[in-house]
Amino acid sequence: MFVLKQKTENVKPAVLFDKMEEEMKELKDAFLNDDRPNQFEEWFDMMQILLSIREEVLKPTEEEFNEALIIHNNKLMVERRYDPKYEGMIFNSIPNERA
């Protein structure tokens, strides 16, 4: 999955959040309609917009991102006592110019 260059400069967070809501609705509809091929397409669309929000809104440094991941994993595995099934997909590459 790629971090995409936005088509306009300084994309507004509200635009990205509106897009996230649109993608979530499409993902939900794909599942409710048992549309298996579209479920994958919409799932990836959702991941793409979340990656864009990370890049365009959060703009984390590598240190911030890694710390947030540690806190998140600790919340799930220690505080809520979930057992990991296996390591899943993570978008952990931060551009050098921001690291």
C-alpha positions, -999 to 999 in steps of 0.1 A, spaced: 0 0 0 13 34 -9 11 68 8 -4 88 -19 3 124 -29 -28 145 -24 -43 160 -55 -46 194 -38 -22 212 -14 -32 214 23 -61 190 21 -85 198 49 -90 172 77 -128 175 73 -125 163 36 -106 132 47 -130 125 75 -159 128 51 -142 104 28 -136 80 57 -173 80 65 -181 74 28 -157 45 27 -171 30 59 -206 31 45 -195 14 13 -176 -13 34 -207 -18 56 -229 -21 25 -206 -47 9 -208 -69 40 -246 -64 44 -251 -73 8 -227 -103 11 -207 -89 -18 -174 -107 -12 -153 -92 -40 -164 -57 -31 -157 -64 6 -120 -66 -2 -121 -35 -24 -139 -14 2 -117 -28 30 -86 -16 12 -102 17 4 -108 22 41 -72 13 49 -61 38 23 -81 67 37 -68 59 72 -33 59 59 -40 93 43 -54 106 76 -22 95 94 -1 113 68 -21 144 63 -37 150 97 -16 133 124 18 137 106 36 116 132 73 114 137 87 79 137 91 81 175 55 93 180 41 65 158 62 38 175 53 51 210 16 52 201 18 16 187 34 4 220 6 21 240 -21 6 218 -7 -29 220 -2 -26 258 -39 -15 261 -51 -45 242 -27 -72 255 -21 -61 291 -51 -40 302 -78 -59 282 -59 -92 282 -62 -101 246 -39 -128 233 -22 -120 199 -32 -144 171 -4 -132 148 12 -99 138 -11 -81 114 -6 -54 89 9 -22 101 18 10 83 50 18 101 71 36 75 76 73 82 93 93 55 128 103 63 121 140 59 96 137 88 116 112 109 
